[in-house]
Amino acid sequence: MQAETGFFSSAGAAVGQGIKWVSDALHWLFGGFFGALGDFFSGMAASLGMSPNVMNFALLLIGLMMLWAGIKAFARRSILSGIFWLVLTALLLGALIA
């Protein structure tokens, strides 16, 4: 038993091919982008000597924000709070980066 190819069959095939083409294009575009992003973060983690996982990068971001707070405190001429933020930053980043 052979299926008949009518107008709706070929129209459905054309729509399916269009959807497949769009899906393949998005996979190519974002797959390359996220692959490059993953390679970037893996290289950065390797150079810092830490494991490349989300928690470590979150702690790294928090540590950099604490470092910025220490620099801003010294810019405001607040020596004690600057020392406080830099000591906390050194403890966090020292434990994170081995």
TILUM-979510 format. One record per residue: x, z, y of N, C-alpha, C, CB in turn. Coordinates in nm, 2 decimals, decimal comma, padded with zeros to 4 digits, m for minus. Glycine has a CB too. Layout:
N
n_xx:n_zz:n_yy:ca_xx:ca_zz:ca_yy:c_xx:c_zz:c_yy:cb_xx:cb_zz:cb_yy
X:Z:Y:X:Z:Y:X:Z:Y:X:Z:Y
...
END
This chain:
98
n_xx:n_zz:n_yy:ca_xx:ca_zz:ca_yy:c_xx:c_zz:c_yy:cb_xx:cb_zz:cb_yy
00,08:00,00:m00,12:00,00:00,00:00,00:00,09:00,00:00,12:m00,10:00,12:00,00
00,07:m00,10:00,20:00,16:m00,12:00,32:00,08:m00,08:00,45:00,21:m00,26:00,33
00,14:00,00:00,54:00,07:00,04:00,66:00,06:m00,08:00,76:00,14:00,16:00,72
m00,05:m00,10:00,82:m00,06:m00,20:00,92:00,01:m00,16:01,05:m00,21:m00,24:00,94
00,07:m00,26:01,11:00,13:m00,23:01,24:00,04:m00,29:01,35:00,28:m00,29:01,25
m00,02:m00,20:01,42:m00,11:m00,24:01,52:m00,05:m00,20:01,66:m00,25:m00,18:01,50
m00,14:m00,22:01,76:m00,10:m00,19:01,89:m00,06:m00,04:01,91:m00,21:m00,22:01,99
m00,14:00,05:01,86:m00,11:00,19:01,87:00,01:00,24:01,79:m00,24:00,27:01,83
00,03:00,18:01,68:00,15:00,21:01,60:00,28:00,18:01,68:00,15:00,14:01,47
00,28:00,06:01,74:00,40:00,02:01,81:00,41:00,09:01,94:00,40:m00,14:01,84
00,30:00,13:02,01:00,30:00,21:02,13:00,35:00,35:02,10:00,16:00,22:02,19
00,31:00,41:01,99:00,36:00,54:01,95:00,51:00,53:01,91:00,29:00,59:01,83
00,55:00,43:01,85:00,70:00,41:01,82:00,78:00,40:01,95:00,72:00,29:01,73
00,73:00,33:02,05:00,80:00,31:02,17:00,81:00,45:02,25:00,73:00,21:02,26
00,70:00,52:02,25:00,70:00,65:02,32:00,80:00,75:02,24:00,56:00,71:02,32
00,80:00,74:02,11:00,89:00,82:02,03:01,03:00,79:02,06:00,86:00,81:01,88
01,06:00,66:02,07:01,20:00,62:02,10:01,24:00,66:02,24:01,21:00,46:02,09
01,15:00,66:02,34:01,17:00,71:02,47:01,20:00,85:02,48:01,06:00,68:02,56
01,13:00,93:02,40:01,15:01,08:02,40:01,28:01,11:02,33:01,03:01,15:02,32
01,31:01,03:02,22:01,44:01,05:02,15:01,56:01,02:02,25:01,45:00,97:02,03
01,54:00,91:02,33:01,65:00,87:02,42:01,67:00,98:02,52:01,62:00,74:02,49
01,56:01,03:02,58:01,57:01,14:02,68:01,64:01,26:02,62:01,43:01,17:02,74
01,60:01,30:02,50:01,65:01,42:02,43:01,80:01,40:02,41:01,58:01,44:02,30
01,84:01,28:02,36:01,98:01,25:02,33:02,06:01,26:02,46:02,00:01,12:02,27
02,01:01,20:02,57:02,08:01,20:02,70:02,10:01,35:02,75:02,00:01,12:02,80
01,99:01,43:02,74:02,01:01,57:02,79:02,11:01,65:02,70:01,87:01,64:02,78
02,10:01,62:02,57:02,20:01,68:02,48:02,34:01,64:02,51:02,17:01,65:02,33
02,36:01,52:02,55:02,50:01,47:02,58:02,54:01,54:02,71:02,50:01,32:02,59
02,45:01,54:02,81:02,49:01,59:02,94:02,52:01,74:02,94:02,37:01,56:03,04
02,42:01,82:02,89:02,44:01,96:02,89:02,53:02,01:02,78:02,31:02,03:02,87
02,54:01,94:02,67:02,64:01,97:02,56:02,78:01,97:02,61:02,62:01,89:02,44
02,81:01,86:02,69:02,95:01,85:02,74:02,97:01,96:02,85:02,96:01,72:02,81
02,87:01,99:02,93:02,89:02,09:03,03:02,91:02,23:02,98:02,77:02,09:03,13
02,82:02,26:02,88:02,83:02,40:02,82:02,96:02,41:02,73:02,71:02,43:02,74
03,00:02,30:02,67:03,12:02,30:02,59:03,24:02,33:02,69:03,14:02,17:02,52
03,25:02,26:02,80:03,35:02,28:02,90:03,35:02,42:02,95:03,35:02,18:03,01
03,23:02,47:02,98:03,22:02,61:03,03:03,26:02,71:02,92:03,07:02,64:03,06
03,23:02,69:02,80:03,28:02,78:02,69:03,43:02,77:02,67:03,21:02,74:02,56
03,49:02,65:02,68:03,63:02,64:02,68:03,70:02,72:02,79:03,67:02,50:02,67
03,64:02,71:02,91:03,69:02,77:03,03:03,69:02,93:03,01:03,61:02,74:03,15
03,58:02,98:02,96:03,58:03,13:02,94:03,66:03,17:02,83:03,43:03,17:02,92
03,68:03,09:02,72:03,77:03,13:02,61:03,91:03,13:02,66:03,75:03,03:02,50
03,95:03,03:02,74:04,09:03,03:02,80:04,11:03,14:02,89:04,11:02,90:02,87
04,02:03,18:02,97:04,03:03,29:03,07:04,05:03,42:02,99:03,92:03,29:03,17
03,96:03,44:02,88:03,97:03,56:02,80:04,10:03,57:02,73:03,85:03,56:02,70
04,15:03,45:02,68:04,28:03,45:02,61:04,39:03,49:02,71:04,31:03,32:02,54
04,39:03,44:02,83:04,50:03,47:02,92:04,49:03,61:02,97:04,49:03,37:03,04
04,38:03,67:02,97:04,36:03,81:03,01:04,39:03,91:02,89:04,23:03,84:03,07
04,38:03,86:02,77:04,41:03,94:02,66:04,28:04,02:02,61:04,52:04,03:02,68
04,17:03,96:02,63:04,04:04,03:02,60:03,96:03,94:02,51:03,96:04,07:02,72
03,87:04,00:02,44:03,78:03,93:02,35:03,68:03,85:02,43:03,71:04,02:02,25
03,65:03,72:02,40:03,56:03,64:02,48:03,41:03,67:02,44:03,59:03,49:02,47
03,35:03,78:02,48:03,21:03,80:02,46:03,15:03,84:02,59:03,19:03,91:02,36
03,01:03,84:02,59:02,94:03,86:02,72:02,96:03,99:02,78:02,79:03,83:02,69
02,97:04,10:02,70:02,99:04,23:02,75:03,12:04,25:02,82:02,98:04,33:02,63
03,23:04,19:02,77:03,36:04,20:02,83:03,35:04,13:02,97:03,47:04,14:02,74
03,29:04,01:02,97:03,28:03,94:03,10:03,19:04,01:03,20:03,23:03,80:03,08
03,09:04,08:03,15:03,01:04,16:03,24:03,09:04,28:03,30:02,88:04,22:03,17
03,17:04,34:03,21:03,26:04,45:03,26:03,37:04,40:03,35:03,33:04,52:03,14
03,42:04,28:03,33:03,52:04,22:03,42:03,45:04,19:03,56:03,57:04,09:03,36
03,33:04,15:03,56:03,26:04,12:03,68:03,24:04,25:03,76:03,13:04,05:03,66
03,20:04,36:03,69:03,18:04,49:03,75:03,31:04,54:03,81:03,12:04,59:03,65
03,42:04,52:03,73:03,55:04,57:03,78:03,60:04,49:03,90:03,65:04,55:03,67
03,57:04,36:03,91:03,61:04,29:04,03:03,52:04,33:04,15:03,59:04,14:04,00
03,40:04,36:04,12:03,31:04,41:04,23:03,36:04,55:04,28:03,16:04,42:04,19
03,41:04,63:04,19:03,46:04,76:04,23:03,59:04,74:04,31:03,49:04,85:04,11
03,67:04,64:04,27:03,80:04,61:04,34:03,76:04,57:04,48:03,88:04,50:04,27
03,66:04,48:04,50:03,62:04,44:04,63:03,57:04,56:04,71:03,51:04,33:04,62
03,50:04,65:04,65:03,45:04,77:04,72:03,57:04,85:04,77:03,36:04,86:04,64
03,68:04,86:04,69:03,80:04,93:04,73:03,87:04,87:04,85:03,89:04,95:04,62
03,87:04,73:04,85:03,94:04,66:04,96:03,86:04,68:05,08:03,95:04,51:04,92
03,72:04,67:05,07:03,64:04,69:05,19:03,65:04,83:05,25:03,49:04,66:05,16
03,67:04,93:05,16:03,69:05,07:05,21:03,82:05,08:05,28:03,68:05,16:05,09
03,92:05,02:05,24:04,05:05,02:05,31:04,04:04,95:05,44:04,16:04,97:05,23
03,96:04,84:05,45:03,94:04,77:05,57:03,86:04,85:05,67:03,87:04,63:05,54
03,78:04,94:05,63:03,70:05,03:05,71:03,78:05,15:05,75:03,57:05,07:05,65
03,91:05,16:05,70:04,00:05,27:05,72:03,95:05,40:05,66:04,02:05,29:05,87
03,88:05,38:05,55:03,83:05,50:05,47:03,93:05,51:05,35:03,68:05,48:05,42
04,03:05,59:05,37:04,14:05,60:05,27:04,09:05,66:05,14:04,26:05,67:05,33
04,02:05,77:05,15:03,98:05,84:05,03:03,88:05,76:04,94:03,91:05,97:05,06
03,79:05,69:05,00:03,70:05,61:04,92:03,77:05,49:04,87:03,57:05,57:05,00
03,86:05,44:04,94:03,94:05,32:04,89:04,02:05,36:04,77:04,04:05,27:05,00
04,09:05,48:04,78:04,16:05,53:04,66:04,07:05,55:04,54:04,24:05,65:04,70
03,95:05,61:04,57:03,85:05,63:04,46:03,81:05,50:04,39:03,73:05,70:04,52
03,78:05,40:04,47:03,74:05,27:04,41:03,85:05,21:04,34:03,68:05,18:04,52
03,97:05,21:04,39:04,08:05,15:04,32:04,12:05,22:04,19:04,20:05,14:04,41
04,11:05,35:04,19:04,14:05,43:04,07:04,03:05,39:03,96:04,14:05,58:04,09
03,91:05,39:04,00:03,80:05,35:03,90:03,82:05,21:03,85:03,66:05,36:03,97
03,86:05,12:03,94:03,89:04,98:03,90:04,00:04,97:03,81:03,92:04,90:04,03
04,11:05,05:03,83:04,23:05,05:03,75:04,19:05,10:03,61:04,34:05,13:03,81
04,11:05,20:03,60:04,06:05,26:03,47:03,98:05,15:03,39:03,98:05,39:03,49
03,89:05,09:03,46:03,80:04,99:03,39:03,88:04,87:03,35:03,68:04,96:03,48
03,95:04,81:03,44:04,02:04,69:03,41:04,14:04,71:03,31:04,07:04,62:03,53
04,20:04,83:03,33:04,31:04,87:03,23:04,26:04,88:03,09:04,37:04,99:03,28
04,14:04,94:03,07:04,08:04,95:02,94:04,03:04,81:02,89:03,97:05,05:02,94
03,99:04,73:02,98:03,94:04,60:02,94:04,05:04,50:02,90:03,85:04,54:03,04
04,15:04,49:02,99:04,25:04,39:02,97:04,37:04,46:02,90:04,30:04,33:03,11
04,40:04,41:02,78:04,51:04,47:02,71:04,63:04,38:02,70:04,46:04,51:02,57
END
